[in-house]
Amino acid sequence: MTGGQTPIHRGALLLTVNACMFVFGVVLLLMGSLLPSLHVNGARAGSLGSFPLAGILSVTVVIGPVLDKLGAKPALSVGLGMVAAALAAIPSLSSYPALAGAALLYGFGGGILNTATNAVVSELSVAGRGVALNLLGFSFSLGAVTAPLLMSFASGRFSTATILYLLAAAPAAVLVLMLTLPFPRAAHAATPVRSLVRVLNHPVVWLIGVLLFFESGNENCLFVWAGKVMQDTLHLASGRADLALVSLSAALGGGRLLAALGLKRLGSRNLLLLSCAITVAGVAVVRLSATFGGMLAGFAVLGLGMSTVFPTALGVAGDRFPNETGTVFGAIMTAALVGGTAGPAIGGWVAGSSHMAVLIVPLVAATGIAVCTLAVSRQGGSARS
């Protein structure tokens, strides 16, 4: 129990916070599903795709100390309200500036939800942070596939506006539920922000930040380039090549469920090192495969290798800094978002000679993650959960 919560309250809180992370998963990939129905030119489509990411990054930079001073409930309430308002407004918007503003708004809300949910789960799950954060990551994966699946299912059956109103109702419903629940009190309500940010001088914070920079860059690079690698290697139609992304995403979600079962036995350090080894194995399978099934299997192995890194590393951060979770999570997630933004561009740069050269990115990322994991484990003891 945390903050005087009863077991029933704790369970309700964890369920509600996982629902918030589901909402973040929806909004992170929403614009890609919306663009075909927005009737904007290519340049403006690209810009619209960047506004949610800009919102997420800008909020993540500052939200950490706010969580430690004010608590998660006000932050999550604002985040859910932003997402619900933006999604409900989009069907009535027609101008590019208005659409850009809505995209930025739900990006702000998504950035708050991402950091706050991880901080709350870390605080509520002292005895098993890594397991709980991997399950939270699975909730994100479910949300991430919901928007494209709904848009695909609704095509020819329902209007885009109907789907957006349905998606807007989800965060609104979660908000109503959340307002009825007591949350843990803010850990540092009376602490000056200047004192809170001193924790960022600790080298472990930035080692974990660099680790997540590598991981996020790797994930976003492969999400952008997996289909292209498969298409160009096997000379496939785009529809079949997109199955590489399906394989990658399914393994990413499934791996987080497996991690929840194996983390206590392996410990965070060993699980992170195993994930790096699996990623290298996935690169080898993709690189050596000359068949459709073989490459799909390779991308599934890559997804499995990537799946546990982000939530497990957050669990390590929560274990090391249990009293400044919001501030630390905000800092390391900012580093992760910078990596995620750079990853696809780096993939494009190395793919100049051959699209298969994109596989250099997961190799470098796995090496960097392993080095950072070993460095963290030597800074103040083992990184076991």
Steps between C-alpha positions, in 0.01 A plus 500: 500500500614857431385826653245324722314337212302184563567202269171573317601861441842392381351256251255762374780752468721263302209413269422868445863594440535217249192641325679837485800334338265331251376850408860613447558205269196607297608861459864426422411329172171678434616756245635231269152350491329838453712647221332313210165659597625856561560596134818701553804515272818304565692780670215581736439132569860466616465806719179375656677175583769693687272713718394222740864398545598861567228521763608177667866605511438853629275383785733216598786746551311681780246255645730305733538751785129589465410138578722497808357831628130473410445126465381290207124550530489865386748428221310197371171693519641780285656252256179304452301822460739625231479176304120478523452865399738479205355179358143624539589827324682358196185398303380862501835647393582573138795741496860386526584727800203365694595139428860574597380652828288195578789266420730702727239496777456124501879469483523707819243273661675186381835617636344556842334157495821323398716635781233510771376144446850356523569704814177386670552134417857520627378651827217251547711192417799524730536122525489440125552815299648328196209256470237770545670733251522224239125443541450875461704478179264228379208739556683751280541236228126425508421868463749543219321248278148622588487816286621338173278195557195719566569713195542190286184338636296820468593560136175491305296439818542806718635849447835615631311746721311215667824318579657818639200562726527140619872543568432830681247326724767259628723757678187682621371179660840426657508856636161459669613172657833643611343799675321262737825334615746616766860521378824494699596842629767701322839386627656847513217752521706735718835444325630778273541398138865602521554228763308237301711539189823439692434128458579549132865544593516126575684315221256205512218728383687584182628147446138382497411799281767400245380140518145613414635732229642192328184296556251760384711584196517132410125446540397802293759423233368147455136610507576730207741278306398136562247488217735676259784259579273204434349653187832582337669175597224268379343732238159486663185706461461756778203316653702183562806693612292675768471162674855559622362781717216278619749229598723754677208658690339172605829370638558830679171468686531128566854536628384736772260238628780242502726743684243534776536124556879476471624821660498379859705194408752677280522843660508828309871490412491152352172563319641813335814314391288210370289751305815635336605147401154427356515825299835398349352157419205671330734705283678180398174326407379793289840544335541132410140431396410484136135405550185684603440281804861519609507879497168520683648272766808720518294814561302312765828414676603866477168605654545248779849633569382860515184433698634492854768768489299817552274388790778302669738797489227719650464242776873529573466880515205470738695265726802730507305825551171410675463848656551707183322278249325776308809714455719206399241348265447836331874535436563151367185503286614827348825327400293213360284733293808668353627156401162406357499813286853434374459127435311506167731771363808300597343198331453703184860617509649151534259365239661716234695208356254219577174475694639192675760733655221627728572190709814678621269708723373212719854360522638831626199545729537154654869566564430839657221360720724217621782741586263733687342207686837380624599855596178551698546167681843617616367830633373413843436129472289266294210626294275211592134570555 
